[in-house]
């Protein structure tokens, strides 16, 4: 405990500080992208919004990929399957999220999306064979009680309850994409992951346009282009932040997104979050923060145990 307190008291180095700054702007830009998506979600199908998000998100990813080092590295067939699976997971998450967003306040949708941390814990046990922890299960149950509070605050609107279900399914797909990202990160470079995922997702979402397409006017085309550029830039900033600072230190920054969402709701739509929805969102965020802290502690204890065993051999 004393060692941990000493670590916390150390001044931040430049790399860590840079990571915090990039994470702050990444969270802000992701919130801006979600606000733009809500502006157009009632007028265009979710697959079309997702396509423009991926298409224009490819621009910043391609620019960084073009000027990166190690240009000789090629995409191999065995790695393509992993990138393809992650692209499918993210596309499912985005389409479901945009489908539900039209019938939900932005802050409510974002709070429900934070349940992905709880699904990650469940999937990590089932897929990655990680150990079961009772405290993690209890925190997840508490988090889902927050989902119930948020749902009951929607005044019996059937469309809103369907939207809640869609966003929760979106969180499940998001958790699956995170598990796949964790696997890819063992052998792939961050910029490479972003570039290949965005490329594959753009092609797949483009194929879906034969099913549903509404020709956008100039203004809405500009909105969706800005959505893609903003989300693409945010993704790269997140990648840079993770390259400079441990993910466990950055995790709590993610939940500032709900603060931006509440501000955008009031400034753009003149909506104020209800007390019950705020309480439910607080429960979800609190549970997610605990899970982040708990996972970090488990990882640290595991690393300590491995070092101890290594020193005895």
C-alpha positions, -999 to 999 in steps of 0.1 A, spaced: 0 0 0 28 23 10 46 16 -23 15 25 -43 11 58 -24 47 66 -32 41 59 -69 11 82 -69 31 110 -53 58 109 -80 57 139 -104 44 130 -139 70 127 -166 66 143 -201 53 111 -218 27 105 -192 16 141 -192 13 140 -230 -8 108 -227 -32 126 -204 -35 156 -228 -41 134 -259 -67 113 -239 -85 145 -228 -89 157 -264 -97 122 -277 -127 119 -252 -138 154 -262 -137 146 -299 -155 113 -294 -183 132 -276 -184 157 -305 -187 129 -330 -216 113 -310 -233 147 -309 -230 151 -346 -244 115 -351 -274 124 -330 -281 154 -352 -284 133 -383 -296 99 -368 -333 107 -372 -329 114 -410 -305 87 -422 -302 50 -417 -276 38 -392 -256 19 -418 -252 51 -439 -240 71 -409 -216 43 -400 -203 43 -436 -195 80 -436 -179 77 -401 -156 50 -414 -149 66 -448 -138 100 -435 -122 84 -405 -99 67 -429 -84 101 -439 -64 108 -406 -56 71 -403 -42 69 -438 -21 101 -433 -5 87 -401 0 53 -417 16 69 -448 43 86 -427 49 59 -401 81 39 -398 86 3 -407 68 6 -441 79 -28 -453 56 -47 -430 27 -62 -449 -7 -75 -439 -5 -112 -438 -34 -136 -443 -33 -150 -407 -35 -115 -394 -63 -104 -418 -88 -127 -401 -82 -109 -368 -85 -75 -383 -117 -86 -402 -133 -99 -370 -126 -67 -351 -140 -46 -380 -172 -67 -379 -175 -62 -341 -170 -25 -343 -194 -21 -372 -221 -40 -353 -214 -17 -323 -216 15 -343 -248 5 -363 -266 -5 -331 -255 26 -312 -265 50 -340 -299 31 -343 -306 37 -307 -292 72 -305 -322 87 -324 -345 79 -295 -323 86 -265 -307 116 -249 -270 117 -258 -258 114 -221 -281 84 -216 -268 66 -247 -233 73 -236 -238 60 -201 -254 28 -214 -224 24 -237 -201 24 -206 -216 -10 -197 -191 -25 -222 -166 -26 -193 -190 -51 -175 -193 -72 -207 -155 -71 -211 -152 -87 -177 -176 -115 -186 -160 -121 -220 -125 -121 -206 -135 -150 -184 -152 -169 -212 -128 -162 -241 -94 -152 -226 -98 -177 -197 -91 -150 -171 -99 -158 -134 -134 -153 -119 -135 -126 -92 -166 -122 -70 -160 -84 -66 -160 -79 -104 -193 -98 -106 -209 -77 -78 -197 -45 -95 -212 -56 -128 -246 -64 -111 -246 -29 -95 -238 -14 -129 -267 -31 -145 -290 -18 -117 -279 16 -130 -291 5 -164 -325 -2 -149 -327 32 -133 -319 49 -166 -344 27 -184 -372 35 -159 -365 72 -163 -376 71 -200 -413 76 -190 -426 43 -207 -418 53 -242 -416 20 -262 -392 34 -287 -369 45 -259 -369 10 -244 -360 -5 -278 -333 21 -281 -319 11 -247 -318 -25 -258 -300 -15 -290 -273 5 -272 -268 -24 -247 -263 -48 -276 -239 -21 -290 -219 -23 -257 -217 -61 -261 -202 -58 -296 -179 -31 -283 -167 -54 -255 -161 -81 -281 -141 -57 -303 -120 -48 -272 -112 -85 -265 -102 -89 -302 -81 -57 -300 -63 -71 -269 -54 -102 -290 -42 -81 -320 -21 -58 -298 1 -87 -289 16 -87 -324 4 -56 -342 13 -19 -341 -14 5 -329 -14 26 -361 -16 -6 -382 -46 -18 -362 -64 15 -367 -57 17 -404 -66 -19 -413 -97 -18 -392 -110 14 -407 -102 2 -443 -121 -31 -438 -150 -14 -420 -153 12 -448 -156 -15 -474 -181 -36 -454 -203 -6 -445 -202 5 -481 -216 -28 -492 -245 -23 -468 -256 9 -487 -275 -13 -513 -299 -22 -484 -305 13 -471 -295 47 -485 -309 82 -483 -291 108 -504 -278 135 -480 -282 172 -488 -250 194 -487 -254 204 -451 -259 168 -438 -231 155 -460 -209 181 -443 -221 169 -409 -213 133 -417 -179 141 -432 -171 161 -400 -183 131 -379 -159 108 -397 -129 132 -395 -136 139 -358 -139 103 -348 -109 94 -369 -88 121 -352 -101 110 -318 -91 74 -325 -56 84 -334 -53 106 -303 -64 77 -282 -37 55 -299 -10 81 -291 -23 84 -255 -21 46 -250 14 46 -265 26 72 -240 7 62 -208 -5 30 -192 -41 22 -201 -50 18 -164 -40 54 -158 -61 67 -187 -93 46 -181 -110 71 -158 -106 99 -184 -131 81 -206 -160 89 -183 -155 126 -188 -174 120 -220 -207 120 -202 -199 155 -189 -194 167 -225 -226 149 -235 -247 166 -209 -232 200 -219 -240 193 -256 -275 182 -248 -282 215 -231 -265 237 -256 -277 221 -288 -311 206 -279 -320 225 -247 -324 192 -228 -316 187 -192 -308 153 -177 -334 140 -152 -325 132 -116 -333 95 -121 -313 93 -153 -284 112 -136 -285 88 -107 -285 57 -130 -257 71 -151 -237 78 -119 -242 42 -108 -230 29 -142 -199 52 -143 -191 44 -106 -193 6 -113 -172 10 -145 -145 30 -126 -144 4 -99 -140 -24 -125 -111 -4 -142 -94 0 -108 -100 -36 -99 -86 -49 -132 -55 -27 -127 -50 -41 -92 -54 -77 -105 -29 -71 -133 -4 -55 -108 -8 -84 -84 -3 -109 -112 28 -92 -124 42 -91 -88 35 -129 -84 52 -137 -117 83 -116 -107 84 -134 -73 82 -169 -90 108 -158 -115 132 -148 -87 129 -182 -70 138 -202 -101 
